[in-house]
Amino acid sequence: NSSIDAIVASVCFTRRMDAVDPLILRAQAGEESAFRELFLRHRGDVSRVVFRVLGPSPDVDDVTQDVFIHVYRSLKSFRGDSKFSTWLYRLTINVARMHLRKARSRPQISDAQVPEAPRAGEELDGPDESLERSQRVKALYRLVEGLSDKKRAVLVLHDLEGVPAKQIAEIVEAPVLTVRTRLFYARKELYAAIAQDPALAPLLEEFKGLLSSADKKDEP
């Protein structure tokens, strides 16, 4: 029986690896050009997630670089048991959370700009609108900073990144019910904090829109 189990496991492993992106396989084999291409392909997504976890911080670029150092060191451990994006999200969230724990021991003042490009077909804001939007986003992240690490991770992934609850469960390695519970309380705390400040009324409306769009992605 043990020999049969070993054969079955070997076949399953081979099938998983056959499904892995050839670029990842080349990078795992030590091909530097493949890893550079992998970096260029995913740098924007990683940087955006890091920014959304940290908020407007001068450390976003450094933490993004740290994520890819971890990717380089850990890539051989990726075996295709999950999507590469799930594996990368998990690593990014973990590195960002480690940074947050370290950063809490020192004060931080930042006027970092929000690294968000306009969507296709979207007109660029004028200087006044851009400043107003930047201030609203900074206000949102100040409130997000008040959430626990676990709630913040789920909120960022689901409501800001649009990742379905099932995939988030794989990323944070928790049951889907736990993910939904954390999301419920994260939203409740953030919604209440926004509602307490009349000046953040436009942000409250934007946040409602985010919730509606994110929840649609979880519909069967």
DALIN-V26734 format. One line per field, one symbol per residue. ss: DSSP state (2 for helix, 1 for strand, 0 for the rest). psi: psi as a letter, one per 20 degrees, with the letter a starting at -180 (. if undefined). burial: I if it has 24 or more other ideal C-beta (glycine too) atoms within 12 Angstrom, else O. A space follows every 10 residues. Layout:
BEGIN
ss = ???
psi = ???
burial = ???
END
This chain:
BEGIN
ss = 0222222222 2222222220 0222222200 0222222222 2222222222 2222000002 2222222222 2222222000 0002222222 2222222222 2220000000 0000000000 0000002222 2222222222 2222000022 2222222222 0000222222 2200022222 2222222222 2222200222 2222222222 2222220000
psi = ghhghhgghg gggggghhiq phgggghhij ohhghghggh higggggggg ghghanqijg gghghhghgh gghihiipjj hrqhhggggg ggggghhggg hhhiiqqppq kqqomoqqrp ipqqqrgghg gggghgghgg hhhhhiqqgg gggggggghh ikpqhghhhh gilqqhhggh gggghggggg gggghiohij ghhgghhghg gggghhiiq.
burial = OOOOOOOOOO OOOOOOOOOI IOOIIOIIOO OOOOIOOIIO OIIOIIIIII IIIIIIIOII OOIIOIIIOI IOOOIOOIOO OIOIIIIIII IIIIIIIOII OOIOOOOOOO OOOIIOOOOO OOOOOOOOOO OOIOOIIIII IOIIIOIOII IIIIIIIIII IIIIIOIIII IIOIOOOOII OIIOOIIOOI IOIIOOOOOI OOIIOOIOOI IOOIOOOIOO
END
